[in-house]
Amino acid sequence: QVQLAESGGGLVQAGGSLRLSCAASGSIFSINIMGWYRQAPGKQRELVATLASGGSTNYADSVKGRFTISRDNAKNTVFLQMNSLKPEDTAVYYCNLRWWPLRDVRSEYWGQGTQVTVSS
């Protein structure tokens, strides 16, 4: 069974940095997309950043220039380096893994979430 183990969340001051890590285990197709989403209280879950195994990235406009997503394909691990953190970055951050085993059939997995709190 595929599982995602997240770590790195915590409490930081505005302007600080934090690095999230997510390690996927189980039977995982090598061609996939891993990424991070977040959900703040009263808001819908939103994309933060994604990184395909081939190297393509996608960032939310709100984090461009501040966050950097990276991954270790061999270890099925994705990272999110968060710099210049703002109070509005406060949210539960979820790791995401997805691939398409068949045409129009998607396998998707989520981590349990890790709390990131940025104080002002």
KOLGU-4560 file (N, C-alpha, C; in nm, 3 decimals, padded with zeros to 5 digits):
<recs>
<n_xx: 00.085 n_yy: -00.119 n_zz: 00.000 ca_xx: 00.000 ca_yy: 00.000 ca_zz: 00.000 c_xx: 00.088 c_yy: 00.124 c_zz: 00.000 mol: A seq: 1 type: GLN>
<n_xx: 00.052 n_yy: 00.220 n_zz: -00.081 ca_xx: 00.128 ca_yy: 00.344 ca_zz: -00.089 c_xx: 00.098 c_yy: 00.430 c_zz: 00.032 mol: A seq: 2 type: VAL>
<n_xx: 00.203 n_yy: 00.481 n_zz: 00.092 ca_xx: 00.189 ca_yy: 00.571 ca_zz: 00.205 c_xx: 00.282 c_yy: 00.689 c_zz: 00.188 mol: A seq: 3 type: GLN>
<n_xx: 00.239 n_yy: 00.804 n_zz: 00.237 ca_xx: 00.319 ca_yy: 00.925 ca_zz: 00.233 c_xx: 00.346 c_yy: 00.971 c_zz: 00.375 mol: A seq: 4 type: LEU>
<n_xx: 00.472 n_yy: 00.988 n_zz: 00.406 ca_xx: 00.514 ca_yy: 01.030 ca_zz: 00.539 c_xx: 00.570 c_yy: 01.171 c_zz: 00.532 mol: A seq: 5 type: ALA>
<n_xx: 00.502 n_yy: 01.265 n_zz: 00.596 ca_xx: 00.541 ca_yy: 01.405 ca_zz: 00.593 c_xx: 00.613 c_yy: 01.444 c_zz: 00.722 mol: A seq: 6 type: GLU>
<n_xx: 00.699 n_yy: 01.541 n_zz: 00.710 ca_xx: 00.769 ca_yy: 01.594 ca_zz: 00.825 c_xx: 00.817 c_yy: 01.735 c_zz: 00.794 mol: A seq: 7 type: SER>
<n_xx: 00.853 n_yy: 01.808 n_zz: 00.898 ca_xx: 00.911 ca_yy: 01.939 ca_zz: 00.881 c_xx: 00.824 c_yy: 02.057 c_zz: 00.919 mol: A seq: 8 type: GLY>
<n_xx: 00.697 n_yy: 02.032 n_zz: 00.946 ca_xx: 00.610 ca_yy: 02.141 ca_zz: 00.986 c_xx: 00.645 c_yy: 02.193 c_zz: 01.123 mol: A seq: 9 type: GLY>
<n_xx: 00.594 n_yy: 02.311 n_zz: 01.153 ca_xx: 00.621 ca_yy: 02.369 ca_zz: 01.283 c_xx: 00.582 c_yy: 02.515 c_zz: 01.289 mol: A seq: 10 type: GLY>
<n_xx: 00.629 n_yy: 02.580 n_zz: 01.394 ca_xx: 00.602 ca_yy: 02.721 ca_zz: 01.418 c_xx: 00.726 c_yy: 02.803 c_zz: 01.387 mol: A seq: 11 type: LEU>
<n_xx: 00.710 n_yy: 02.902 n_zz: 01.302 ca_xx: 00.821 ca_yy: 02.990 ca_zz: 01.267 c_xx: 00.773 c_yy: 03.134 c_zz: 01.266 mol: A seq: 12 type: VAL>
<n_xx: 00.868 n_yy: 03.225 n_zz: 01.278 ca_xx: 00.836 ca_yy: 03.367 ca_zz: 01.270 c_xx: 00.831 c_yy: 03.413 c_zz: 01.126 mol: A seq: 13 type: GLN>
<n_xx: 00.756 n_yy: 03.518 n_zz: 01.102 ca_xx: 00.750 ca_yy: 03.576 ca_zz: 00.969 c_xx: 00.890 c_yy: 03.609 c_zz: 00.920 mol: A seq: 14 type: ALA>
<n_xx: 00.916 n_yy: 03.576 n_zz: 00.795 ca_xx: 01.047 ca_yy: 03.597 ca_zz: 00.738 c_xx: 01.139 c_yy: 03.477 c_zz: 00.752 mol: A seq: 15 type: GLY>
<n_xx: 01.098 n_yy: 03.381 n_zz: 00.830 ca_xx: 01.178 ca_yy: 03.263 ca_zz: 00.852 c_xx: 01.162 c_yy: 03.160 c_zz: 00.743 mol: A seq: 16 type: GLY>
<n_xx: 01.227 n_yy: 03.047 n_zz: 00.763 ca_xx: 01.227 ca_yy: 02.941 ca_zz: 00.665 c_xx: 01.189 c_yy: 02.808 c_zz: 00.727 mol: A seq: 17 type: SER>
<n_xx: 01.141 n_yy: 02.720 n_zz: 00.643 ca_xx: 01.103 ca_yy: 02.588 ca_zz: 00.687 c_xx: 01.116 c_yy: 02.494 c_zz: 00.568 mol: A seq: 18 type: LEU>
<n_xx: 01.155 n_yy: 02.372 n_zz: 00.594 ca_xx: 01.169 ca_yy: 02.274 ca_zz: 00.488 c_xx: 01.082 c_yy: 02.153 c_zz: 00.517 mol: A seq: 19 type: ARG>
<n_xx: 00.988 n_yy: 02.127 n_zz: 00.430 ca_xx: 00.901 ca_yy: 02.012 ca_zz: 00.443 c_xx: 00.955 c_yy: 01.896 c_zz: 00.362 mol: A seq: 20 type: LEU>
<n_xx: 00.930 n_yy: 01.777 n_zz: 00.412 ca_xx: 00.974 ca_yy: 01.657 ca_zz: 00.344 c_xx: 00.860 c_yy: 01.557 c_zz: 00.339 mol: A seq: 21 type: SER>
<n_xx: 00.852 n_yy: 01.483 n_zz: 00.231 ca_xx: 00.750 ca_yy: 01.381 ca_zz: 00.216 c_xx: 00.811 c_yy: 01.262 c_zz: 00.144 mol: A seq: 22 type: CYS>
<n_xx: 00.812 n_yy: 01.149 n_zz: 00.211 ca_xx: 00.866 ca_yy: 01.027 ca_zz: 00.155 c_xx: 00.753 c_yy: 00.930 c_zz: 00.125 mol: A seq: 23 type: ALA>
<n_xx: 00.745 n_yy: 00.888 n_zz: 00.001 ca_xx: 00.644 ca_yy: 00.791 ca_zz: -00.041 c_xx: 00.702 c_yy: 00.651 c_zz: -00.037 mol: A seq: 24 type: ALA>
<n_xx: 00.622 n_yy: 00.558 n_zz: 00.008 ca_xx: 00.664 ca_yy: 00.419 ca_zz: 00.013 c_xx: 00.556 c_yy: 00.331 c_zz: -00.049 mol: A seq: 25 type: SER>
<n_xx: 00.597 n_yy: 00.214 n_zz: -00.091 ca_xx: 00.504 ca_yy: 00.122 ca_zz: -00.154 c_xx: 00.535 c_yy: 00.105 c_zz: -00.302 mol: A seq: 26 type: GLY>
<n_xx: 00.439 n_yy: 00.053 n_zz: -00.374 ca_xx: 00.454 ca_yy: 00.031 ca_zz: -00.517 c_xx: 00.414 c_yy: 00.159 c_zz: -00.590 mol: A seq: 27 type: SER>
<n_xx: 00.515 n_yy: 00.228 n_zz: -00.643 ca_xx: 00.493 ca_yy: 00.359 ca_zz: -00.704 c_xx: 00.547 c_yy: 00.358 c_zz: -00.846 mol: A seq: 28 type: ILE>
<n_xx: 00.465 n_yy: 00.401 n_zz: -00.939 ca_xx: 00.508 ca_yy: 00.412 ca_zz: -01.077 c_xx: 00.611 c_yy: 00.523 c_zz: -01.088 mol: A seq: 29 type: PHE>
<n_xx: 00.717 n_yy: 00.496 n_zz: -01.161 ca_xx: 00.830 ca_yy: 00.588 ca_zz: -01.166 c_xx: 00.796 c_yy: 00.721 c_zz: -01.232 mol: A seq: 30 type: SER>
<n_xx: 00.700 n_yy: 00.722 n_zz: -01.321 ca_xx: 00.658 ca_yy: 00.844 ca_zz: -01.387 c_xx: 00.537 c_yy: 00.898 c_zz: -01.311 mol: A seq: 31 type: ILE>
<n_xx: 00.558 n_yy: 01.003 n_zz: -01.238 ca_xx: 00.452 ca_yy: 01.053 ca_zz: -01.152 c_xx: 00.471 c_yy: 01.202 c_zz: -01.124 mol: A seq: 32 type: ASN>
<n_xx: 00.376 n_yy: 01.255 n_zz: -01.051 ca_xx: 00.383 ca_yy: 01.394 ca_zz: -01.007 c_xx: 00.370 c_yy: 01.395 c_zz: -00.855 mol: A seq: 33 type: ILE>
<n_xx: 00.460 n_yy: 01.464 n_zz: -00.790 ca_xx: 00.452 ca_yy: 01.483 ca_zz: -00.647 c_xx: 00.441 c_yy: 01.632 c_zz: -00.618 mol: A seq: 34 type: MET>
<n_xx: 00.371 n_yy: 01.665 n_zz: -00.513 ca_xx: 00.356 ca_yy: 01.805 ca_zz: -00.484 c_xx: 00.299 c_yy: 01.833 c_zz: -00.347 mol: A seq: 35 type: GLY>
<n_xx: 00.275 n_yy: 01.960 n_zz: -00.325 ca_xx: 00.224 ca_yy: 02.008 ca_zz: -00.198 c_xx: 00.101 c_yy: 02.094 c_zz: -00.218 mol: A seq: 36 type: TRP>
<n_xx: 00.004 n_yy: 02.071 n_zz: -00.134 ca_xx: -00.116 ca_yy: 02.152 ca_zz: -00.127 c_xx: -00.131 c_yy: 02.200 c_zz: 00.017 mol: A seq: 37 type: TYR>
<n_xx: -00.210 n_yy: 02.303 n_zz: 00.035 ca_xx: -00.230 ca_yy: 02.353 ca_zz: 00.171 c_xx: -00.374 c_yy: 02.397 c_zz: 00.190 mol: A seq: 38 type: ARG>
<n_xx: -00.416 n_yy: 02.395 n_zz: 00.313 ca_xx: -00.550 ca_yy: 02.437 ca_zz: 00.348 c_xx: -00.546 c_yy: 02.516 c_zz: 00.478 mol: A seq: 39 type: GLN>
<n_xx: -00.588 n_yy: 02.640 n_zz: 00.469 ca_xx: -00.598 ca_yy: 02.726 ca_zz: 00.585 c_xx: -00.741 c_yy: 02.721 c_zz: 00.638 mol: A seq: 40 type: ALA>
<n_xx: -00.760 n_yy: 02.753 n_zz: 00.765 ca_xx: -00.895 ca_yy: 02.753 ca_zz: 00.822 c_xx: -00.990 c_yy: 02.840 c_zz: 00.742 mol: A seq: 41 type: PRO>
<n_xx: -01.105 n_yy: 02.784 n_zz: 00.708 ca_xx: -01.205 ca_yy: 02.858 ca_zz: 00.634 c_xx: -01.179 c_yy: 02.871 c_zz: 00.486 mol: A seq: 42 type: GLY>
<n_xx: -01.074 n_yy: 02.810 n_zz: 00.438 ca_xx: -01.040 ca_yy: 02.819 ca_zz: 00.297 c_xx: -01.036 c_yy: 02.681 c_zz: 00.234 mol: A seq: 43 type: LYS>
<n_xx: -01.048 n_yy: 02.679 n_zz: 00.102 ca_xx: -01.037 ca_yy: 02.554 ca_zz: 00.029 c_xx: -00.891 c_yy: 02.513 c_zz: 00.014 mol: A seq: 44 type: GLN>
<n_xx: -00.870 n_yy: 02.385 n_zz: -00.005 ca_xx: -00.736 ca_yy: 02.337 ca_zz: -00.028 c_xx: -00.685 c_yy: 02.391 c_zz: -00.161 mol: A seq: 45 type: ARG>
<n_xx: -00.562 n_yy: 02.440 n_zz: -00.162 ca_xx: -00.507 ca_yy: 02.499 ca_zz: -00.281 c_xx: -00.370 c_yy: 02.440 c_zz: -00.314 mol: A seq: 46 type: GLU>
<n_xx: -00.339 n_yy: 02.445 n_zz: -00.440 ca_xx: -00.208 ca_yy: 02.399 ca_zz: -00.485 c_xx: -00.100 c_yy: 02.494 c_zz: -00.437 mol: A seq: 47 type: LEU>
<n_xx: 00.010 n_yy: 02.437 n_zz: -00.392 ca_xx: 00.127 ca_yy: 02.515 ca_zz: -00.357 c_xx: 00.233 c_yy: 02.498 c_zz: -00.465 mol: A seq: 48 type: VAL>
<n_xx: 00.270 n_yy: 02.375 n_zz: -00.490 ca_xx: 00.369 ca_yy: 02.346 ca_zz: -00.592 c_xx: 00.365 c_yy: 02.199 c_zz: -00.628 mol: A seq: 49 type: ALA>
<n_xx: 00.395 n_yy: 02.169 n_zz: -00.752 ca_xx: 00.407 ca_yy: 02.030 ca_zz: -00.795 c_xx: 00.534 c_yy: 02.014 c_zz: -00.876 mol: A seq: 50 type: THR>
<n_xx: 00.584 n_yy: 01.892 n_zz: -00.879 ca_xx: 00.706 ca_yy: 01.861 ca_zz: -00.952 c_xx: 00.694 c_yy: 01.722 c_zz: -01.009 mol: A seq: 51 type: LEU>
<n_xx: 00.692 n_yy: 01.713 n_zz: -01.140 ca_xx: 00.685 ca_yy: 01.585 ca_zz: -01.207 c_xx: 00.820 c_yy: 01.515 c_zz: -01.204 mol: A seq: 52 type: ALA>
<n_xx: 00.816 n_yy: 01.384 n_zz: -01.219 ca_xx: 00.941 ca_yy: 01.308 ca_zz: -01.219 c_xx: 01.034 c_yy: 01.351 c_zz: -01.330 mol: A seq: 53 type: SER>
<n_xx: 00.977 n_yy: 01.403 n_zz: -01.439 ca_xx: 01.057 ca_yy: 01.451 ca_zz: -01.550 c_xx: 01.115 c_yy: 01.589 c_zz: -01.530 mol: A seq: 54 type: GLY>
<n_xx: 01.072 n_yy: 01.659 n_zz: -01.425 ca_xx: 01.130 ca_yy: 01.788 ca_zz: -01.394 c_xx: 01.040 c_yy: 01.909 c_zz: -01.407 mol: A seq: 55 type: GLY>
<n_xx: 00.923 n_yy: 01.894 n_zz: -01.464 ca_xx: 00.832 ca_yy: 02.008 ca_zz: -01.481 c_xx: 00.777 c_yy: 02.052 c_zz: -01.347 mol: A seq: 56 type: SER>
<n_xx: 00.771 n_yy: 02.182 n_zz: -01.326 ca_xx: 00.721 ca_yy: 02.238 ca_zz: -01.201 c_xx: 00.600 c_yy: 02.326 c_zz: -01.224 mol: A seq: 57 type: THR>
<n_xx: 00.524 n_yy: 02.342 n_zz: -01.118 ca_xx: 00.410 ca_yy: 02.431 ca_zz: -01.120 c_xx: 00.397 c_yy: 02.492 c_zz: -00.980 mol: A seq: 58 type: ASN>
<n_xx: 00.393 n_yy: 02.624 n_zz: -00.973 ca_xx: 00.383 ca_yy: 02.695 ca_zz: -00.846 c_xx: 00.261 c_yy: 02.783 c_zz: -00.842 mol: A seq: 59 type: TYR>
<n_xx: 00.205 n_yy: 02.795 n_zz: -00.724 ca_xx: 00.102 ca_yy: 02.895 ca_zz: -00.703 c_xx: 00.167 c_yy: 03.033 c_zz: -00.710 mol: A seq: 60 type: ALA>
<n_xx: 00.095 n_yy: 03.130 n_zz: -00.764 ca_xx: 00.149 ca_yy: 03.264 ca_zz: -00.776 c_xx: 00.191 c_yy: 03.321 c_zz: -00.640 mol: A seq: 61 type: ASP>
<n_xx: 00.119 n_yy: 03.285 n_zz: -00.537 ca_xx: 00.144 ca_yy: 03.339 ca_zz: -00.405 c_xx: 00.276 c_yy: 03.294 c_zz: -00.344 mol: A seq: 62 type: SER>
<n_xx: 00.336 n_yy: 03.188 n_zz: -00.398 ca_xx: 00.459 ca_yy: 03.137 ca_zz: -00.340 c_xx: 00.578 c_yy: 03.147 c_zz: -00.434 mol: A seq: 63 type: VAL>
<n_xx: 00.555 n_yy: 03.189 n_zz: -00.555 ca_xx: 00.664 ca_yy: 03.200 ca_zz: -00.652 c_xx: 00.772 c_yy: 03.293 c_zz: -00.600 mol: A seq: 64 type: LYS>
<n_xx: 00.895 n_yy: 03.249 n_zz: -00.612 ca_xx: 01.007 ca_yy: 03.328 ca_zz: -00.565 c_xx: 01.042 c_yy: 03.305 c_zz: -00.420 mol: A seq: 65 type: GLY>
<n_xx: 00.953 n_yy: 03.241 n_zz: -00.346 ca_xx: 00.977 ca_yy: 03.215 ca_zz: -00.204 c_xx: 00.991 c_yy: 03.067 c_zz: -00.173 mol: A seq: 66 type: ARG>
<n_xx: 00.912 n_yy: 02.986 n_zz: -00.241 ca_xx: 00.915 ca_yy: 02.842 ca_zz: -00.218 c_xx: 00.984 c_yy: 02.772 c_zz: -00.334 mol: A seq: 67 type: PHE>
<n_xx: 01.051 n_yy: 02.663 n_zz: -00.303 ca_xx: 01.116 ca_yy: 02.582 ca_zz: -00.404 c_xx: 01.084 c_yy: 02.436 c_zz: -00.379 mol: A seq: 68 type: THR>
<n_xx: 01.033 n_yy: 02.370 n_zz: -00.481 ca_xx: 01.004 ca_yy: 02.228 ca_zz: -00.469 c_xx: 01.115 c_yy: 02.148 c_zz: -00.536 mol: A seq: 69 type: ILE>
<n_xx: 01.151 n_yy: 02.039 n_zz: -00.475 ca_xx: 01.253 ca_yy: 01.951 ca_zz: -00.530 c_xx: 01.217 c_yy: 01.808 c_zz: -00.496 mol: A seq: 70 type: SER>
<n_xx: 01.285 n_yy: 01.714 n_zz: -00.560 ca_xx: 01.254 ca_yy: 01.574 ca_zz: -00.532 c_xx: 01.373 c_yy: 01.485 c_zz: -00.560 mol: A seq: 71 type: ARG>
<n_xx: 01.369 n_yy: 01.371 n_zz: -00.497 ca_xx: 01.466 ca_yy: 01.266 ca_zz: -00.519 c_xx: 01.387 c_yy: 01.151 c_zz: -00.579 mol: A seq: 72 type: ASP>
<n_xx: 01.396 n_yy: 01.135 n_zz: -00.709 ca_xx: 01.317 ca_yy: 01.033 ca_zz: -00.776 c_xx: 01.348 c_yy: 00.892 c_zz: -00.728 mol: A seq: 73 type: ASN>
<n_xx: 01.475 n_yy: 00.865 n_zz: -00.701 ca_xx: 01.515 ca_yy: 00.733 ca_zz: -00.657 c_xx: 01.454 c_yy: 00.696 c_zz: -00.523 mol: A seq: 74 type: ALA>
<n_xx: 01.432 n_yy: 00.796 n_zz: -00.439 ca_xx: 01.377 ca_yy: 00.772 ca_zz: -00.306 c_xx: 01.230 c_yy: 00.807 c_zz: -00.295 mol: A seq: 75 type: LYS>
<n_xx: 01.171 n_yy: 00.848 n_zz: -00.405 ca_xx: 01.029 ca_yy: 00.888 ca_zz: -00.404 c_xx: 01.001 c_yy: 00.989 c_zz: -00.293 mol: A seq: 76 type: ASN>
<n_xx: 01.087 n_yy: 01.087 n_zz: -00.284 ca_xx: 01.076 ca_yy: 01.187 ca_zz: -00.180 c_xx: 01.067 c_yy: 01.326 c_zz: -00.243 mol: A seq: 77 type: THR>
<n_xx: 00.979 n_yy: 01.407 n_zz: -00.190 ca_xx: 00.963 ca_yy: 01.543 ca_zz: -00.238 c_xx: 00.985 c_yy: 01.639 c_zz: -00.122 mol: A seq: 78 type: VAL>
<n_xx: 01.044 n_yy: 01.754 n_zz: -00.153 ca_xx: 01.074 ca_yy: 01.853 ca_zz: -00.052 c_xx: 01.011 c_yy: 01.986 c_zz: -00.091 mol: A seq: 79 type: PHE>
<n_xx: 00.987 n_yy: 02.067 n_zz: 00.009 ca_xx: 00.940 ca_yy: 02.202 ca_zz: -00.015 c_xx: 01.019 c_yy: 02.296 c_zz: 00.075 mol: A seq: 80 type: LEU>
<n_xx: 01.107 n_yy: 02.373 n_zz: 00.014 ca_xx: 01.184 ca_yy: 02.473 ca_zz: 00.087 c_xx: 01.103 c_yy: 02.601 c_zz: 00.087 mol: A seq: 81 type: GLN>
<n_xx: 01.066 n_yy: 02.646 n_zz: 00.204 ca_xx: 00.984 ca_yy: 02.765 ca_zz: 00.219 c_xx: 01.065 c_yy: 02.875 c_zz: 00.285 mol: A seq: 82 type: MET>
<n_xx: 01.088 n_yy: 02.981 n_zz: 00.211 ca_xx: 01.162 ca_yy: 03.095 ca_zz: 00.260 c_xx: 01.071 c_yy: 03.218 c_zz: 00.266 mol: A seq: 83 type: ASN>
<n_xx: 01.117 n_yy: 03.318 n_zz: 00.340 ca_xx: 01.042 ca_yy: 03.443 ca_zz: 00.353 c_xx: 00.896 c_yy: 03.416 c_zz: 00.387 mol: A seq: 84 type: SER>
<n_xx: 00.875 n_yy: 03.332 n_zz: 00.484 ca_xx: 00.740 ca_yy: 03.292 ca_zz: 00.520 c_xx: 00.658 c_yy: 03.409 c_zz: 00.572 mol: A seq: 85 type: LEU>
<n_xx: 00.531 n_yy: 03.406 n_zz: 00.538 ca_xx: 00.437 ca_yy: 03.509 ca_zz: 00.576 c_xx: 00.326 c_yy: 03.447 c_zz: 00.660 mol: A seq: 86 type: LYS>
<n_xx: 00.260 n_yy: 03.527 n_zz: 00.743 ca_xx: 00.149 ca_yy: 03.473 ca_zz: 00.822 c_xx: 00.043 c_yy: 03.405 c_zz: 00.736 mol: A seq: 87 type: PRO>
<n_xx: 00.021 n_yy: 03.456 n_zz: 00.616 ca_xx: -00.079 ca_yy: 03.397 ca_zz: 00.529 c_xx: -00.038 c_yy: 03.260 c_zz: 00.474 mol: A seq: 88 type: GLU>
<n_xx: 00.085 n_yy: 03.219 n_zz: 00.499 ca_xx: 00.127 ca_yy: 03.084 ca_zz: 00.463 c_xx: 00.082 c_yy: 02.982 c_zz: 00.566 mol: A seq: 89 type: ASP>
<n_xx: 00.030 n_yy: 03.029 n_zz: 00.676 ca_xx: -00.016 ca_yy: 02.939 ca_zz: 00.781 c_xx: -00.127 c_yy: 02.848 c_zz: 00.728 mol: A seq: 90 type: THR>
<n_xx: -00.106 n_yy: 02.719 n_zz: 00.740 ca_xx: -00.201 ca_yy: 02.622 ca_zz: 00.687 c_xx: -00.153 c_yy: 02.482 c_zz: 00.721 mol: A seq: 91 type: ALA>
<n_xx: -00.239 n_yy: 02.387 n_zz: 00.696 ca_xx: -00.197 ca_yy: 02.248 ca_zz: 00.698 c_xx: -00.149 c_yy: 02.215 c_zz: 00.558 mol: A seq: 92 type: VAL>
<n_xx: -00.029 n_yy: 02.165 n_zz: 00.549 ca_xx: 00.031 ca_yy: 02.132 ca_zz: 00.420 c_xx: 00.022 c_yy: 01.982 c_zz: 00.397 mol: A seq: 93 type: TYR>
<n_xx: -00.028 n_yy: 01.946 n_zz: 00.280 ca_xx: -00.048 ca_yy: 01.807 ca_zz: 00.245 c_xx: 00.040 c_yy: 01.767 c_zz: 00.128 mol: A seq: 94 type: TYR>
<n_xx: 00.104 n_yy: 01.654 n_zz: 00.142 ca_xx: 00.182 ca_yy: 01.596 ca_zz: 00.033 c_xx: 00.089 c_yy: 01.519 c_zz: -00.060 mol: A seq: 95 type: CYS>
<n_xx: 00.118 n_yy: 01.527 n_zz: -00.187 ca_xx: 00.035 ca_yy: 01.461 ca_zz: -00.287 c_xx: 00.122 c_yy: 01.384 c_zz: -00.386 mol: A seq: 96 type: ASN>
<n_xx: 00.073 n_yy: 01.268 n_zz: -00.423 ca_xx: 00.140 ca_yy: 01.184 ca_zz: -00.523 c_xx: 00.035 c_yy: 01.131 c_zz: -00.618 mol: A seq: 97 type: LEU>
<n_xx: 00.059 n_yy: 01.141 n_zz: -00.747 ca_xx: -00.036 ca_yy: 01.090 ca_zz: -00.844 c_xx: 00.033 c_yy: 01.043 c_zz: -00.971 mol: A seq: 98 type: ARG>
<n_xx: -00.030 n_yy: 00.945 n_zz: -01.033 ca_xx: 00.015 ca_yy: 00.899 ca_zz: -01.163 c_xx: -00.103 c_yy: 00.836 c_zz: -01.234 mol: A seq: 99 type: TRP>
<n_xx: -00.082 n_yy: 00.800 n_zz: -01.359 ca_xx: -00.189 ca_yy: 00.747 ca_zz: -01.441 c_xx: -00.153 c_yy: 00.606 c_zz: -01.488 mol: A seq: 100 type: TRP>
<n_xx: -00.198 n_yy: 00.503 n_zz: -01.415 ca_xx: -00.167 ca_yy: 00.366 ca_zz: -01.455 c_xx: -00.234 c_yy: 00.326 c_zz: -01.586 mol: A seq: 101 type: PRO>
<n_xx: -00.347 n_yy: 00.385 n_zz: -01.617 ca_xx: -00.421 ca_yy: 00.363 ca_zz: -01.740 c_xx: -00.470 c_yy: 00.497 c_zz: -01.791 mol: A seq: 102 type: LEU>
<n_xx: -00.498 n_yy: 00.501 n_zz: -01.919 ca_xx: -00.551 ca_yy: 00.623 ca_zz: -01.978 c_xx: -00.679 c_yy: 00.664 c_zz: -01.906 mol: A seq: 103 type: ARG>
<n_xx: -00.683 n_yy: 00.786 n_zz: -01.860 ca_xx: -00.797 ca_yy: 00.843 ca_zz: -01.790 c_xx: -00.824 c_yy: 00.780 c_zz: -01.654 mol: A seq: 104 type: ASP>
<n_xx: -00.729 n_yy: 00.704 n_zz: -01.604 ca_xx: -00.740 ca_yy: 00.647 ca_zz: -01.471 c_xx: -00.624 c_yy: 00.697 c_zz: -01.388 mol: A seq: 105 type: VAL>
<n_xx: -00.656 n_yy: 00.769 n_zz: -01.281 ca_xx: -00.553 ca_yy: 00.830 ca_zz: -01.198 c_xx: -00.545 c_yy: 00.762 c_zz: -01.062 mol: A seq: 106 type: ARG>
<n_xx: -00.425 n_yy: 00.736 n_zz: -01.020 ca_xx: -00.398 ca_yy: 00.691 ca_zz: -00.884 c_xx: -00.346 c_yy: 00.811 c_zz: -00.807 mol: A seq: 107 type: SER>
<n_xx: -00.407 n_yy: 00.841 n_zz: -00.694 ca_xx: -00.369 ca_yy: 00.959 ca_zz: -00.618 c_xx: -00.365 c_yy: 00.927 c_zz: -00.470 mol: A seq: 108 type: GLU>
<n_xx: -00.263 n_yy: 00.979 n_zz: -00.404 ca_xx: -00.245 ca_yy: 00.955 ca_zz: -00.262 c_xx: -00.212 c_yy: 01.086 c_zz: -00.191 mol: A seq: 109 type: TYR>
<n_xx: -00.254 n_yy: 01.093 n_zz: -00.067 ca_xx: -00.234 ca_yy: 01.213 ca_zz: 00.014 c_xx: -00.168 c_yy: 01.178 c_zz: 00.146 mol: A seq: 110 type: TRP>
<n_xx: -00.085 n_yy: 01.268 n_zz: 00.193 ca_xx: -00.029 ca_yy: 01.254 ca_zz: 00.325 c_xx: -00.129 c_yy: 01.300 c_zz: 00.429 mol: A seq: 111 type: GLY>
<n_xx: -00.095 n_yy: 01.280 n_zz: 00.554 ca_xx: -00.185 ca_yy: 01.316 ca_zz: 00.663 c_xx: -00.189 c_yy: 01.466 c_zz: 00.690 mol: A seq: 112 type: GLN>
<n_xx: -00.092 n_yy: 01.537 n_zz: 00.641 ca_xx: -00.085 ca_yy: 01.680 ca_zz: 00.661 c_xx: 00.009 c_yy: 01.718 c_zz: 00.774 mol: A seq: 113 type: GLY>
<n_xx: 00.076 n_yy: 01.829 n_zz: 00.757 ca_xx: 00.164 ca_yy: 01.881 ca_zz: 00.861 c_xx: 00.135 c_yy: 02.030 c_zz: 00.879 mol: A seq: 114 type: THR>
<n_xx: 00.123 n_yy: 02.071 n_zz: 01.003 ca_xx: 00.086 ca_yy: 02.209 ca_zz: 01.033 c_xx: 00.205 c_yy: 02.302 c_zz: 01.020 mol: A seq: 115 type: GLN>
<n_xx: 00.184 n_yy: 02.410 n_zz: 00.947 ca_xx: 00.282 ca_yy: 02.517 ca_zz: 00.937 c_xx: 00.217 c_yy: 02.643 c_zz: 00.990 mol: A seq: 116 type: VAL>
<n_xx: 00.276 n_yy: 02.700 n_zz: 01.092 ca_xx: 00.223 ca_yy: 02.821 ca_zz: 01.152 c_xx: 00.330 c_yy: 02.930 c_zz: 01.148 mol: A seq: 117 type: THR>
<n_xx: 00.294 n_yy: 03.043 n_zz: 01.090 ca_xx: 00.387 ca_yy: 03.155 ca_zz: 01.078 c_xx: 00.333 c_yy: 03.270 c_zz: 01.162 mol: A seq: 118 type: VAL>
<n_xx: 00.409 n_yy: 03.309 n_zz: 01.261 ca_xx: 00.369 ca_yy: 03.416 ca_zz: 01.350 c_xx: 00.424 c_yy: 03.550 c_zz: 01.303 mol: A seq: 119 type: SER>
<n_xx: 00.352 n_yy: 03.657 n_zz: 01.333 ca_xx: 00.394 ca_yy: 03.790 ca_zz: 01.294 c_xx: 00.449 c_yy: 03.867 c_zz: 01.412 mol: A seq: 120 type: SER>
</recs>
